[in-house]
Amino acid sequence: MHKKLLIPGPTEVSPRILREQTRPLIGHREKAFSELYGQITEKLTRFFELPADCKPTVTTSSATLWFDIVGRSIVKEKALACVNGAFAERFAKTLQACGKKTDIIEVEWGKAIKPEMIAEKLETGEYDTVTVCHNESSTGVRNPIHEIGKLIRRDYPDVILAIDSVSAMAGDKTLPKEIGCDIIFASTQKCFALPPGLTVSLVTDRAIERAKQVPNRGSYTDLAEIFEYEKKHQTPFTPNISLLYALNKRLDLMLEETYEHIYQRHKQMATYTQKWAKKHFALFPEPGYESITVTCIKNTTGKSVQDLKTKLAEKGYIISNGYGKLAEKTFRIGHMGEWRLSGIKKVLKLIEEIWELKN
Ligand SMILES: Cc1ncc(COP(=O)(O)O)c(C=O)c1O
C-alpha cells in the first residue's frame, strides 16, 4: 500500500505528473529541448510575476546546491548568515566550507529572525551577502522575509539577499518584486509537488553581475555560466529532462490554480492545523511566525511520537517526528503541494483516534 506523505518533503506527487516523466528523451542541445526549457522559464516568469531584471533558472540538483552556489558565486568578502534552525545552519556552514568568511546571527530554535537583528549587523558595513531561511522546516518557523528584504533594499542596496525558500516557495508568498531579494530558491519535492531532483531559483541581474566579480566559482556552482546558457534556453550540463517534462506540466496546473489561490489553500490548511494543534497540544514556533506549509507541534502528551507514526503508517499516512534534537519533543505535519484541507482533516482525525484525544 502506498503511504501518503505529509512530511515536510518529499510530498505527494499526483499520477498525472509522475506519468509526464515517461515521455521519450530528447537531446539537451537540440531545438526541442530549448523549446521545452523556454516554456518552463516563461511559465516561471509568469507565475512568480518576475520583473525584467529577475530571471528564473532550473538546476538539476536538490536545493542544497544553491547553498554552494551562494558560497562559490555570490559571497565576495564576507557573509552574514541568519540561523534559527537546522537548514539555516547548514547554509551558514556551507558558506564557510566554500572558504568564505561568515558571521552568524543565531537565535534559539523556534524563534524568528527579526529585521532589527540584521540591521544592527549590517550597520558595520562588513557584509556583502545575507542569507536567510524563509521557512525553517526543522522548527516550523516562518521568517519575515518581506520585512527583511525591505530593510536591505532600503538601506543596503549593494548587499545581496539570498533566501532558502525550499519548503515554502510555490505555497507561501515569494514574489521577488515584493520581497526585494536577489536569489530565492526551492527544490521541487516540496510545494511544487514534484519528485526530488530539480531546484527552481529566481535570480536578479544584480546577483548575476556580482557572480562575474567573484573568482573561483567552480563549475556546477558557477552562477554566471548558468545564466550564459539561459540566454539559449539551455543548461550548462545535462539536465534531468524527464523531470523537466513533469515541471512543465505542473506549472500549467499551478498557473491554472493561480498564485493567490495556491497561497490561500496553503493558508487554509495551516490555519486549520494550527487551531487543531493548539486545542490538543501547543505550537512550537514563536506566535505570529508559524509556517503555512509545515506545522511543528509540541508533544505535550508525553506519548511516543514514533509509536504514533507507526500506527498512522498502518492507516496509510506518514508524518514526521521532530527534527534532530526536537525528536519526540515535537512532531511535524507537512501540508503542502497538492494537499487539500479535506485530506488534512482526515489525517488529523486519525491522530485524534490513535492518541485518544478528547474533543
Ligand atoms: C528549509 C530547507 N532548506 C534546505 C533543504 C535542503 O533541500 P534539499 O534536500 O532539496 O537539498 C531542506 C530540505 O528539507 C529544507 O527543508
PDBQT file of the ligand as one rigid body, heavy atoms in Angstrom, charges set to zero:
ROOT
HETATM    1  C1  LIG A 401      14.335  24.717   4.607  1.00  0.00    +0.000 C 
HETATM    2  C2  LIG A 401      15.152  23.713   3.869  1.00  0.00    +0.000 A 
HETATM    3  N1  LIG A 401      16.294  24.104   3.302  1.00  0.00    +0.000 NA
HETATM    4  C3  LIG A 401      17.080  23.243   2.627  1.00  0.00    +0.000 A 
HETATM    5  C4  LIG A 401      16.738  21.921   2.487  1.00  0.00    +0.000 A 
HETATM    6  C5  LIG A 401      17.605  21.009   1.699  1.00  0.00    +0.000 C 
HETATM    7  O1  LIG A 401      16.994  20.799   0.479  1.00  0.00    +0.000 OA
HETATM    8  P1  LIG A 401      17.396  19.588  -0.467  1.00  0.00    +0.000 P 
HETATM    9  O2  LIG A 401      17.156  18.344   0.326  1.00  0.00    +0.000 OA
HETATM   10  O3  LIG A 401      16.478  19.745  -1.633  1.00  0.00    +0.000 OA
HETATM   11  O4  LIG A 401      18.835  19.764  -0.817  1.00  0.00    +0.000 OA
HETATM   12  C6  LIG A 401      15.552  21.455   3.060  1.00  0.00    +0.000 A 
HETATM   13  C7  LIG A 401      15.172  20.060   2.966  1.00  0.00    +0.000 C 
HETATM   14  O5  LIG A 401      14.293  19.560   3.621  1.00  0.00    +0.000 OA
HETATM   15  C8  LIG A 401      14.729  22.382   3.751  1.00  0.00    +0.000 A 
HETATM   16  O6  LIG A 401      13.582  21.993   4.307  1.00  0.00    +0.000 OA
ENDROOT
TORSDOF 0
